């Protein structure tokens, strides 16, 4: 999958009115899509969904 596909999914998810449902759907997609592309960013995807990434999901992206 490409960035174009990820953006299309994020555009649909960000239109979910209930913020708890939107967050749950965004995180579910993010964790599943992470395996599709080595450059996939959970935090960027979830941000594009108008939600937030949990620390557990984004831990692979955090660099100290």
C-alpha positions as CSV (number, residue, x, y, z in Angstrom):
1,X,0.0,0.0,0.0
2,X,1.1,3.5,-0.6
3,X,0.7,6.9,1.1
4,X,-2.2,7.6,-1.2
5,X,-4.1,4.5,0.2
6,X,-3.2,5.4,3.8
7,X,-4.5,9.0,3.3
8,X,-7.8,7.7,1.8
9,X,-8.3,5.5,4.8
10,X,-7.5,8.3,7.2
11,X,-9.9,10.6,5.5
12,X,-12.7,8.2,6.1
13,X,-11.8,7.5,9.7
14,X,-11.5,11.2,10.6
15,X,-15.2,11.7,9.7
16,X,-16.3,9.4,12.5
17,X,-18.2,11.7,14.9
18,X,-17.7,9.8,18.1
19,X,-14.1,10.5,19.3
20,X,-13.8,7.3,21.2
21,X,-14.9,5.2,18.2
22,X,-12.7,7.3,15.9
23,X,-9.7,6.7,18.1
24,X,-10.4,2.9,18.4
25,X,-10.8,2.6,14.6
26,X,-7.7,4.7,13.9
27,X,-5.5,2.7,16.2
28,X,-6.8,-0.6,14.9
29,X,-6.1,0.5,11.3
30,X,-2.7,1.9,12.3
31,X,-1.5,-1.3,14.0
32,X,-2.6,-3.4,11.1
33,X,-1.2,-1.1,8.4
34,X,2.1,-0.8,10.2
35,X,3.0,-4.2,8.7
36,X,2.2,-3.2,5.2
37,X,4.9,-0.6,4.7
38,X,8.2,-0.3,6.6
39,X,8.1,3.5,6.4
40,X,4.5,3.7,7.8
41,X,4.2,6.1,10.8
42,X,1.6,5.2,13.4
43,X,1.6,8.7,14.9
44,X,1.3,10.5,11.5
45,X,-1.5,8.2,10.4
46,X,-3.5,8.5,13.6
47,X,-2.9,12.3,13.5
48,X,-4.3,12.4,10.0
49,X,-7.4,10.6,11.4
50,X,-7.8,13.5,13.9
51,X,-6.9,11.3,16.8
52,X,-3.8,10.5,18.9
53,X,-1.4,7.6,19.0
54,X,-1.0,5.7,22.3
55,X,2.5,5.4,23.6
56,X,2.4,1.6,23.2
57,X,1.6,1.8,19.5
58,X,4.2,4.5,18.7
59,X,7.0,3.1,20.8
60,X,8.9,1.8,17.8
61,X,9.0,5.3,16.4
62,X,10.3,7.1,19.5
63,X,14.0,7.7,19.3
64,X,16.0,8.9,22.3
